[in-house]
């Protein structure tokens, strides 16, 4: 397997600041979600929360509502 192929299959790790900006919420909201177990999945690396972008996108997809199905 080439280096380029393996790099394409691994989602980048992002920090809380980057994910908060991506989700357009404050870092404190993201922290509150982590504490309550409500936010996107995260990893702890050396005590610091990191997020895989593909996991955040999957979490967002699960949060979507189909308004046609509701009404």
Legacy VTK file of the C-alpha trace (Angstrom):
# vtk DataFile Version 3.0
C-alpha trace
ASCII
DATASET POLYDATA
POINTS 71 float
0.000 0.000 0.000
1.367 3.399 -0.895
1.754 6.181 1.632
-0.820 8.330 -0.179
-3.417 5.569 -0.070
-3.101 5.045 3.684
-3.191 8.781 4.385
-6.464 9.062 2.481
-8.165 6.473 4.713
-7.293 8.133 8.033
-9.442 11.028 9.170
-7.461 13.963 10.504
-7.490 14.656 14.233
-8.734 18.102 15.118
-8.666 19.974 18.416
-11.597 21.490 20.312
-11.061 24.955 18.850
-11.185 23.625 15.291
-14.271 21.477 15.894
-16.087 24.267 17.719
-15.483 26.529 14.706
-16.530 23.727 12.330
-19.801 23.249 14.255
-20.237 27.011 14.822
-20.541 26.612 18.597
-18.366 27.925 21.399
-15.589 25.839 22.906
-17.449 25.941 26.222
-20.527 24.426 24.552
-18.355 21.667 23.113
-16.844 21.084 26.568
-20.305 20.928 28.127
-21.384 18.391 25.503
-18.315 16.253 26.274
-19.092 16.300 30.004
-22.718 15.346 29.390
-21.867 12.670 26.799
-24.004 14.475 24.196
-21.536 15.791 21.660
-19.542 14.221 18.883
-17.249 11.295 19.742
-13.743 12.253 20.838
-10.428 10.760 21.879
-8.316 11.768 24.873
-4.643 11.977 23.991
-2.501 13.073 26.894
-5.565 14.566 28.583
-6.469 16.647 25.517
-9.673 16.020 23.559
-9.187 15.321 19.861
-11.834 14.660 17.252
-11.768 12.648 14.021
-13.451 14.700 11.327
-15.244 11.683 9.831
-16.668 10.786 13.273
-17.926 14.349 13.735
-19.552 14.249 10.295
-21.180 10.892 11.113
-22.479 12.343 14.408
-23.936 15.296 12.482
-25.618 12.938 10.026
-27.275 11.080 12.923
-28.512 14.409 14.303
-30.317 15.363 11.074
-34.086 15.277 11.072
-36.222 14.348 8.105
-38.951 16.984 8.363
-41.080 15.218 5.751
-41.255 12.158 7.998
-42.285 14.272 11.016
-45.278 15.964 9.534
LINES 1 72
71 0 1 2 3 4 5 6 7 8 9 10 11 12 13 14 15 16 17 18 19 20 21 22 23 24 25 26 27 28 29 30 31 32 33 34 35 36 37 38 39 40 41 42 43 44 45 46 47 48 49 50 51 52 53 54 55 56 57 58 59 60 61 62 63 64 65 66 67 68 69 70
